[in-house]
């Protein structure tokens, strides 16, 4: 019987997919959670077995019925109840860094670290991702949560 290489369950949990050329099968939600937990590392974007480039996180994690929903994505900063608009990519990360520096008064010559806390889109499990390398994964989670709120699917 075929099973998901992450949870080891079969099709009773959901359809099994093959997102890359290697022979391993996986549930879409399991792979999404795995990739979020691997944020900032090689396995966020590449198959851990064959090295194949996986589809973008937002494409992989956003439920089909939410893909056309347009939102402005914000991240809450646990300091003075700030909410910063964010966008993915290198430019979005640079803007976020600059805003955090300004908000906290961090000089340009000083380093700082961040942690992102978000909910896994498929399970609602709280994930903590450490470091700026996790920025795009955190923005993806924030965008999916905003889309869910926009269509009335809870407050996640």
Backbone torsions as a table, in degrees:
resi	resn	phi	psi	omega
1	UNK	NA	136.1	179.4
2	UNK	-76.8	146.5	-179.9
3	UNK	-146.3	163.3	178.1
4	UNK	-73.3	131.9	-178.8
5	UNK	-70.2	-13.2	-179.8
6	UNK	-93.0	-56.6	-175.8
7	UNK	-95.6	-12.1	179.8
8	UNK	67.6	13.0	175.5
9	UNK	-96.0	163.5	-178.1
10	UNK	-98.6	-151.7	-175.6
11	UNK	-71.3	-10.7	176.7
12	UNK	-63.5	-24.2	178.9
13	UNK	-88.5	-16.2	-178.2
14	UNK	148.3	171.8	-178.8
15	UNK	-65.4	145.3	176.5
16	UNK	-96.7	137.6	-178.1
17	UNK	-122.3	163.0	174.8
18	UNK	-123.6	92.4	-174.4
19	UNK	-78.7	-2.0	-178.0
20	UNK	-147.4	175.4	-177.7
21	UNK	-69.0	-17.3	-176.7
22	UNK	-72.9	163.1	-171.5
23	UNK	-78.2	0.0	-175.2
24	UNK	-80.5	140.6	178.9
25	UNK	-104.7	154.2	-177.3
26	UNK	-154.4	149.4	170.3
27	UNK	-77.5	139.9	-179.5
28	UNK	-54.7	-46.1	-179.0
29	UNK	-65.5	-38.2	178.5
30	UNK	-63.6	-44.7	180.0
31	UNK	-65.2	-39.7	177.7
32	UNK	-60.1	-47.2	178.7
33	UNK	-63.0	-43.0	178.6
34	UNK	-58.4	-45.6	-178.2
35	UNK	-65.5	-38.6	177.4
36	UNK	-65.8	-40.9	178.7
37	UNK	-69.2	-17.5	177.6
38	UNK	-99.8	11.5	-175.9
39	UNK	-52.3	134.9	179.0
40	UNK	86.7	-4.0	178.8
41	UNK	-118.3	170.7	-177.5
42	UNK	-51.5	-41.6	-174.3
43	UNK	-71.6	-6.1	175.0
44	UNK	-66.1	-36.3	-172.8
45	UNK	-120.8	-8.5	-177.6
46	UNK	-126.5	145.0	174.6
47	UNK	-59.7	132.4	-177.6
48	UNK	-69.7	-16.2	-177.5
49	UNK	-98.9	-46.2	-174.8
50	UNK	-111.4	-8.1	178.0
51	UNK	78.6	7.1	-179.8
52	UNK	-65.3	139.7	177.2
53	UNK	-71.5	122.3	179.8
54	UNK	-84.0	157.8	177.1
55	UNK	-57.8	158.9	178.8
56	UNK	-53.8	150.5	-178.4
57	UNK	-58.3	-45.5	-177.7
58	UNK	-62.5	-42.9	177.6
59	UNK	-61.4	-40.4	-177.6
60	UNK	-73.7	-36.4	-171.3
61	UNK	-96.3	-24.2	-176.4
62	UNK	-75.6	122.6	176.3
63	UNK	-58.8	145.9	-175.0
64	UNK	-52.9	-40.8	-176.2
65	UNK	-71.3	-9.7	179.4
66	UNK	-105.2	-7.2	-172.5
67	UNK	-61.0	-34.4	-178.8
68	UNK	-84.1	-9.4	-179.0
69	UNK	-71.0	127.2	-179.8
70	UNK	-104.5	131.5	-179.7
71	UNK	-141.8	161.2	167.6
72	UNK	-96.7	125.3	-175.9
73	UNK	-92.5	133.1	177.9
74	UNK	-122.7	152.2	169.6
75	UNK	-118.6	132.4	176.1
76	UNK	-81.0	135.6	177.1
77	UNK	-106.5	126.8	-177.9
78	UNK	-81.4	73.5	178.3
79	UNK	-172.1	113.3	178.5
80	UNK	59.5	26.9	178.8
81	UNK	49.7	46.0	179.9
82	UNK	-85.6	145.2	171.8
83	UNK	-128.6	119.1	-177.3
84	UNK	-105.8	131.6	172.8
85	UNK	-68.3	140.8	-178.6
86	UNK	-134.4	156.0	173.0
87	UNK	-141.4	152.5	-175.5
88	UNK	-73.3	170.3	174.0
89	UNK	94.1	175.8	-176.1
90	UNK	-62.6	-41.2	179.3
91	UNK	-66.6	-41.3	177.8
92	UNK	-62.1	-40.4	178.7
93	UNK	-65.6	-41.2	179.3
94	UNK	-62.9	-41.5	177.1
95	UNK	-62.9	-43.7	179.9
96	UNK	-61.3	-46.9	178.1
97	UNK	-56.4	-46.8	-178.1
98	UNK	-62.7	-41.2	-180.0
99	UNK	-67.6	-39.9	177.8
100	UNK	-65.1	-43.2	177.0
101	UNK	-57.3	-45.6	-179.7
102	UNK	-64.8	-47.4	-177.6
103	UNK	-59.7	-41.6	-176.5
104	UNK	-98.6	-1.1	-179.6
105	UNK	66.7	37.4	-179.1
106	UNK	-88.5	120.2	-179.9
107	UNK	-64.0	153.4	-178.3
108	UNK	-60.1	-25.6	-177.7
109	UNK	-87.2	0.0	-179.5
110	UNK	-105.2	141.2	176.5
111	UNK	-87.4	154.1	173.3
112	UNK	-145.1	160.2	179.4
113	UNK	-122.5	155.6	179.1
114	UNK	-132.2	156.9	169.8
115	UNK	-127.2	138.2	178.1
116	UNK	-111.1	129.2	175.3
117	UNK	-112.3	124.9	179.7
118	UNK	-146.5	171.4	178.7
119	UNK	-102.8	133.0	175.8
120	UNK	-61.2	127.6	-174.5
121	UNK	-56.8	-36.2	-175.2
122	UNK	-87.0	-28.1	-173.7
123	UNK	-115.0	-19.3	-175.1
124	UNK	79.3	1.6	178.5
125	UNK	-62.8	134.4	178.5
126	UNK	-77.5	126.2	179.1
127	UNK	-116.1	140.2	173.8
128	UNK	-114.2	121.1	-179.6
129	UNK	-115.5	126.6	-174.4
130	UNK	-104.7	131.6	174.2
131	UNK	100.4	155.4	-179.6
132	UNK	-65.5	-20.5	177.5
133	UNK	-63.2	-17.5	-180.0
134	UNK	-92.7	3.3	-174.6
135	UNK	-54.1	-52.6	-176.9
136	UNK	-62.5	-38.1	177.3
137	UNK	-63.8	-41.2	179.1
138	UNK	-66.5	-40.3	177.7
139	UNK	-63.6	-40.0	178.2
140	UNK	-60.7	-46.8	178.0
141	UNK	-60.8	-43.1	179.9
142	UNK	-63.4	-40.2	179.7
143	UNK	-65.3	-42.7	179.8
144	UNK	-66.5	-40.7	176.5
145	UNK	-61.1	-42.0	179.1
146	UNK	-64.3	-39.6	178.3
147	UNK	-64.7	-40.8	178.2
148	UNK	-62.1	-43.6	178.0
149	UNK	-63.4	-39.5	-177.9
150	UNK	-62.1	-31.5	179.7
151	UNK	-100.7	9.5	175.6
152	UNK	80.5	25.5	179.4
153	UNK	-99.2	66.3	175.2
154	UNK	78.0	-171.3	-174.6
155	UNK	-112.8	13.2	-175.1
156	UNK	-70.6	NA	NA
